């Protein structure tokens, strides 16, 4: 069993106790895992630390704003640029 990151711990502490709709629950689980896969977990941690009242929707908006379009999980923006050059 892997240890949860500080980001994951904070997200769970902030949102897991709340009643959520189906869509919000999907967003929560996506936001719990995706930042590590996309390599932007540090930016996400900084955002939630600096925006303690941010809703799941606001956190999702921020994630979308820092994740390049078309970037599959596990790839960096540089990997995407290399693929375009081929």
C-alpha positions in Angstrom: 0.0 0.0 0.0 1.5 3.3 -1.0 1.5 6.3 1.3 -0.8 9.2 0.4 0.8 12.5 -0.6 0.1 15.6 1.4 -2.1 16.8 -1.5 -4.2 13.7 -1.3 -4.4 13.9 2.5 -5.6 17.5 2.3 -8.1 16.8 -0.4 -9.6 13.9 1.7 -9.7 16.0 4.9 -11.4 18.9 3.1 -14.0 17.0 1.0 -14.4 13.4 2.0 -16.7 14.2 4.9 -19.1 16.3 2.7 -22.2 15.0 1.1 -21.5 15.0 -2.7 -23.5 14.5 -5.8 -22.5 11.8 -8.2 -20.8 14.4 -10.4 -18.9 15.9 -7.5 -17.8 12.5 -6.3 -16.4 11.7 -9.7 -14.6 15.1 -9.7 -13.2 14.4 -6.2 -11.8 11.0 -7.2 -10.4 12.4 -10.4 -8.7 15.2 -8.6 -7.4 12.9 -6.0 -5.4 10.9 -8.5 -4.9 12.9 -11.7 -2.4 15.5 -10.5 0.2 12.8 -9.7 -0.4 11.2 -13.1 0.0 14.6 -14.9 3.0 15.7 -12.9 1.4 18.8 -11.5 0.6 17.7 -7.9 3.0 20.3 -6.4 1.1 23.1 -8.2 -2.2 21.6 -7.0 -1.0 21.4 -3.4 0.1 25.0 -3.5 -3.3 26.0 -4.9 -5.4 24.2 -2.2 -3.1 25.5 0.5 -3.6 29.1 -0.7 -7.3 28.7 -1.4 -8.7 27.0 1.6 -12.3 27.8 0.7 -12.1 26.6 -2.9 -14.8 24.3 -4.1 -14.2 21.1 -6.0 -15.4 23.0 -9.2 -12.8 25.7 -8.6 -10.0 23.2 -8.0 -11.0 21.4 -11.2 -10.9 24.7 -13.1 -7.4 25.3 -11.8 -6.3 21.8 -12.7 -7.7 22.3 -16.2 -5.8 25.7 -16.5 -2.4 24.1 -15.7 -2.8 20.9 -17.7 -2.1 21.2 -21.4 -5.0 20.1 -23.7 -4.4 16.7 -25.2 -1.9 15.6 -22.6 -2.4 12.0 -21.7 -1.7 10.9 -18.1 2.0 10.1 -17.5 3.3 12.4 -20.3 4.9 15.8 -19.9 4.3 18.8 -22.1 7.8 18.1 -23.6 6.8 14.6 -24.5 3.7 16.0 -26.3 5.9 18.4 -28.3 8.3 15.6 -29.2 5.4 13.6 -30.6 4.3 16.6 -32.7 7.8 16.8 -34.3 7.6 13.2 -35.5 
